[in-house]
């Protein structure tokens, strides 16, 4: 299973919108209940930095309609990042 950690900052006036788009991804994942994917997203205390942790083997996340909506306009919402790292569980 591949674990990817992604971090980025959004424009302050777009942070709530970004969170709603992420919540829609969680809702679609819950309705489909696909196996082989674990996903968590965090909004840090500054209110504009987001961190996503994704564990998956088969790319399920990229097939979701809500994820496509999240990706649309991503560059316009962000001010820095994304930085992406593959991580190994210790």
Phi, psi and omega per residue, in radians:
X1 nan 2.355 -3.140
X2 -1.634 2.269 3.070
X3 -1.919 2.183 3.114
X4 -2.114 2.362 3.098
X5 -2.050 2.187 -3.096
X6 -2.160 2.347 3.115
X7 -2.303 2.484 3.117
X8 -2.801 2.885 3.054
X9 -2.066 2.470 3.107
X10 -1.900 2.877 3.053
X11 -1.141 2.427 -3.098
X12 -0.937 -0.649 -3.124
X13 -1.348 -0.061 -3.136
X14 -2.033 0.028 -3.063
X15 -1.118 -0.760 3.134
X16 -1.148 -0.679 3.078
X17 -1.069 -0.772 3.129
X18 -1.044 -0.749 3.123
X19 -1.099 -0.741 3.116
X20 -1.072 -0.685 3.113
X21 -1.143 -0.677 3.080
X22 -1.143 -0.764 3.120
X23 -1.038 -0.605 3.093
X24 -1.156 -0.602 3.070
X25 -1.115 -0.785 3.104
X26 -1.063 -0.700 3.135
X27 -1.117 -0.737 3.124
X28 -1.176 -0.706 3.070
X29 -1.041 -0.733 -3.138
X30 -1.126 -0.670 -3.109
X31 -1.277 -0.562 -3.126
X32 -1.537 -0.499 -3.111
X33 0.819 0.934 3.131
X34 -1.277 2.564 3.043
X35 -1.435 2.871 3.019
X36 1.360 0.284 3.090
X37 -2.459 2.332 2.984
X38 -2.239 2.312 -3.021
X39 -2.459 2.320 3.053
X40 -2.383 2.539 3.086
X41 -2.351 2.469 -3.085
X42 -2.242 2.437 2.992
X43 -1.880 2.065 -3.050
X44 -1.332 2.955 -2.994
X45 -1.074 -0.368 3.096
X46 -1.286 -0.206 3.075
X47 1.469 -0.188 -3.085
X48 -2.155 -0.129 3.115
X49 -1.740 2.285 3.133
X50 -2.104 2.494 3.079
X51 -2.253 2.248 3.114
X52 -2.019 2.414 3.052
X53 -2.151 2.108 -3.070
X54 -2.172 2.217 3.001
X55 -2.035 2.055 3.102
X56 -2.822 2.734 3.100
X57 -1.897 -0.575 -2.939
X58 -1.976 0.231 3.060
X59 1.226 0.490 -3.118
X60 -0.999 -0.745 -3.064
X61 -0.962 -0.756 -3.096
X62 -1.163 -0.271 -3.124
X63 -1.572 -0.144 -3.066
X64 -1.355 2.443 3.070
X65 -1.109 -0.694 -3.131
X66 -1.158 -0.582 3.098
X67 -1.200 -0.658 3.066
X68 -1.085 -0.694 3.094
X69 -1.141 -0.678 3.089
X70 -1.091 -0.750 -3.105
X71 -1.221 -0.536 3.135
X72 -1.142 2.199 3.126
X73 1.366 0.137 -3.110
X74 -0.997 -0.798 -3.106
X75 -1.070 -0.593 3.141
X76 -1.311 -0.435 3.136
X77 -1.446 -0.424 -2.978
X78 -1.704 2.695 3.040
X79 -2.029 -0.342 3.041
X80 -2.671 2.647 -3.126
X81 1.496 -2.990 0.160
X82 -1.475 2.615 2.921
X83 -1.870 2.392 -3.071
X84 -2.230 2.379 -3.137
X85 -2.389 2.423 2.971
X86 -1.532 2.335 -3.071
X87 -2.172 2.690 3.092
X88 -2.022 2.250 3.093
X89 -1.180 2.274 -3.127
X90 -1.728 nan nan
